[in-house]
């Protein structure tokens, strides 16, 4: 089945989800069964806690799952390797998508725990929160990430999303080590005031940590995490202030992306008849 056929089917059943997108042995779909969400949570645990050094509480440690209240109301994109079968072992990548209606069920967006998102609550369009992105270490090449972005593009097209946002992470919590990265992002990619998130006062860490002129921008950009580089390639912006997340052993920055930039990049995957 072609990608256009996949998306046509999805448009006809927009409350069910996107059809599966394929790239060789890899597929991308929205989780529809409990075991698929459980597999995504298990993958998140392996990447965030076992690989990246996040600190699990007793419940998380006992379950071997990264889960929270948002999982029950979110849509979960899954990258699956069909060569590994059709079970939980096939889930090798995931991304969590939370629409405004889902966030209201919990009471707020996840990002609101770190940033003042008032500007987005006043935004005159549909917004989507992205988070909990991870890919198994054996699949961190171009194919898996491209599938995830194709899935996001299809999702925002189907659901008429105007703006995406979320927290993206830099590894570690030493802001002096991360000074070039934080300064570069603030100096070159700060969001315009109308869509600029600001870290909550009690969690605010100044991103302007050195003279921007002293930064080797090319070197810093090359060393940024792939997810942040992906956002920037799509014209994404960062908010004002970083936030240290000691539990996940990361330093977070808020990211905002205009959705039309994503759908334009992946326009060829939709077909003009779907515009």
C-alpha positions in Angstrom: 0.0 0.0 0.0 1.4 3.4 -0.9 1.8 6.2 1.7 -1.0 8.2 0.0 -3.3 5.3 0.4 -2.3 5.0 4.0 -3.2 8.6 4.7 -6.4 8.5 2.6 -7.5 5.6 4.8 -6.5 7.5 7.9 -8.5 10.6 6.8 -11.6 8.3 6.4 -11.1 7.1 10.0 -9.5 10.1 11.6 -10.5 9.1 15.1 -8.7 5.7 14.7 -5.3 6.9 13.7 -2.9 6.9 10.8 -2.4 3.8 8.6 0.9 2.1 8.8 3.8 3.8 7.0 6.6 1.6 5.7 10.3 1.9 5.0 11.7 -1.6 4.2 11.3 -3.8 7.2 10.4 -0.9 9.4 6.8 0.3 10.0 5.2 3.2 11.7 1.8 3.1 13.3 -0.2 4.4 16.3 -0.5 2.0 19.2 -4.0 0.6 19.4 -3.6 -2.2 21.9 -2.5 -2.2 25.6 0.4 -4.4 24.9 1.8 -1.9 22.3 1.7 0.9 24.9 3.4 -1.4 27.4 6.1 -2.2 24.9 6.7 1.5 24.3 6.9 2.0 28.1 9.4 -0.8 28.4 11.5 0.7 25.6 11.4 4.0 27.3 12.6 2.4 30.5 15.5 0.7 28.8 16.7 3.9 27.0 16.0 6.5 29.7 16.8 4.6 32.9 19.2 1.8 31.9 21.1 3.6 29.2 20.9 7.3 30.0 21.0 7.1 33.8 17.6 8.3 34.9 16.8 7.6 38.5 13.8 5.3 38.9 11.5 5.4 41.9 10.6 2.1 43.5 7.5 1.7 41.4 9.3 2.4 38.2 12.2 0.1 39.1 9.9 -2.8 40.0 7.8 -2.5 36.8 10.7 -1.9 34.4 8.4 0.6 32.7 8.5 4.4 32.2 4.9 5.4 32.6 2.8 8.3 33.9 -0.7 9.6 33.8 -0.4 11.0 30.3 0.2 7.6 28.7 -3.5 6.7 29.1 -4.7 9.8 27.2 -1.9 10.2 24.6 -1.4 8.7 21.2 1.8 6.7 20.9 3.7 6.5 17.6 5.5 3.2 17.3 8.4 2.2 15.0 8.2 -1.6 14.6 10.7 -3.9 12.9 8.6 -6.6 11.1 11.7 -8.8 10.8 11.4 -9.3 14.6 7.8 -10.5 14.4 4.5 -9.0 15.4 4.9 -8.9 19.2 6.3 -6.5 21.8 9.9 -7.3 20.8 9.2 -5.6 17.4 8.8 -2.1 19.0 12.0 -0.3 18.5 11.0 3.4 18.5 8.3 5.6 20.0 7.0 9.1 20.3 4.2 10.4 22.6 1.7 12.8 21.2 -0.7 14.8 23.4 -3.5 16.9 22.0 -5.2 19.7 24.0 -8.3 17.6 24.7 -6.2 14.8 26.1 -4.1 17.2 28.3 -7.4 18.6 29.7 -8.3 15.1 30.9 -5.1 15.1 33.0 -5.4 18.8 34.0 -2.4 20.3 32.1 0.2 19.5 29.5 3.3 17.7 30.7 5.5 20.7 29.7 3.6 22.9 32.1 5.5 21.2 34.9 8.7 23.0 33.7 7.5 26.0 31.6 4.9 28.7 31.6 2.9 27.8 28.6 0.4 30.6 28.8 1.3 31.9 25.3 0.2 28.5 23.9 -3.1 28.5 25.9 -3.9 31.8 24.2 -2.7 30.6 20.8 -5.5 30.8 18.2 -5.1 27.3 16.8 -4.6 23.7 17.6 -1.5 22.7 19.5 0.2 19.4 20.0 2.7 18.3 22.7 5.5 16.0 21.7 7.5 14.0 24.2 9.0 10.7 25.4 10.8 10.2 22.2 13.3 7.3 22.1 14.7 4.8 19.6 16.5 1.5 20.4 20.3 1.9 20.2 20.4 -0.6 17.3 18.0 1.6 15.2 19.4 5.1 15.7 20.0 5.7 12.0 18.2 7.8 9.5 15.4 5.3 8.7 13.8 5.2 12.1 13.9 8.9 12.7 12.5 9.7 9.3 9.6 7.3 9.9 8.8 9.1 13.2 8.8 12.4 11.5 6.7 11.1 8.7 4.2 9.8 11.3 4.2 13.2 13.1 3.6 15.0 9.8 0.7 12.7 8.9 -0.8 13.1 12.4 -0.7 16.9 12.4 -2.1 17.0 8.9 -5.0 14.7 9.9 -5.8 16.5 13.1 -5.3 20.1 11.8 -2.5 20.9 14.2 -1.0 24.4 13.9 1.8 24.3 16.4 3.9 21.6 18.1 5.8 22.0 21.3 7.5 20.0 24.1 10.7 19.6 26.1 13.8 18.4 24.4 16.8 17.2 26.4 20.5 17.7 26.5 22.4 14.9 28.3 23.6 15.7 31.8 22.8 18.3 34.4 26.1 20.3 34.5 25.1 23.6 32.8 28.7 24.7 32.7 29.6 21.8 30.5 26.5 22.5 28.4 27.2 26.3 28.3 28.1 26.3 24.5 25.0 24.4 23.6 22.6 26.5 25.7 24.2 29.8 24.6 24.1 28.8 21.0 20.4 27.8 21.1 19.4 31.0 22.9 21.5 33.3 20.6 20.4 31.7 17.4 17.0 30.0 17.8 15.0 32.0 20.5 11.3 31.9 19.8 9.5 35.1 19.0 7.5 36.5 22.0 4.1 35.4 20.7 5.1 31.7 21.0 8.0 31.9 23.5 7.8 29.6 26.5 9.6 30.6 29.6 10.9 28.3 32.3 9.0 28.5 35.6 10.7 30.9 38.0 11.7 28.3 40.5 13.2 26.1 37.8 14.7 28.8 35.5 18.3 28.4 34.4 19.8 31.2 32.3 20.8 29.9 28.9 23.1 32.8 28.1 26.2 31.3 29.8 29.0 32.7 27.7 29.9 35.1 25.0 28.1 33.9 21.8 31.0 35.2 19.7 33.3 32.7 21.5 31.3 29.7 20.3 32.2 27.5 17.4 28.7 27.3 16.1 29.3 24.6 13.5 30.9 22.4 16.2 28.1 23.0 18.7 25.4 22.3 16.1 27.0 19.1 15.0 27.1 17.9 18.6 23.5 18.6 19.5 21.3 15.6 20.2 19.6 14.4 16.9 16.2 15.3 18.1 17.0 18.9 18.8 18.8 19.1 15.4 15.7 17.7 13.8 13.6 20.4 15.4 16.0 23.1 14.3 16.1 21.8 10.7 12.3 22.2 10.6 12.6 25.9 11.7 11.9 25.2 15.3 12.6 27.6 18.2 13.6 27.3 21.8 12.1 29.0 24.8 13.6 31.2 27.4 15.4 29.3 30.1 16.6 25.8 30.6 15.4 23.4 33.3 17.4 20.8 35.1 15.7 17.4 35.4 17.6 15.5 38.0 15.4 12.4 37.7 16.1 11.9 34.0 19.7 13.2 34.2 19.1 15.8 31.6 18.9 19.6 31.0 15.7 20.4 29.2 14.9 23.2 26.7 11.4 24.1 25.4 11.0 23.7 21.7 8.2 25.1 19.5 7.7 24.2 15.8 5.2 25.6 13.4 3.4 22.6 11.9 3.2 23.9 8.4 6.9 23.6 8.2 6.7 19.9 8.9 3.9 19.1 6.5 5.7 21.2 3.8 8.9 19.1 4.2 6.9 15.9 3.9 4.5 17.1 1.3 5.5 14.5 -1.2 4.3 11.8 1.2 0.7 13.2 1.3 -0.2 13.7 -2.3 -1.8 17.0 -3.6 -5.3 15.5 -3.4 -5.0 15.4 0.4 -4.3 19.1 0.7 
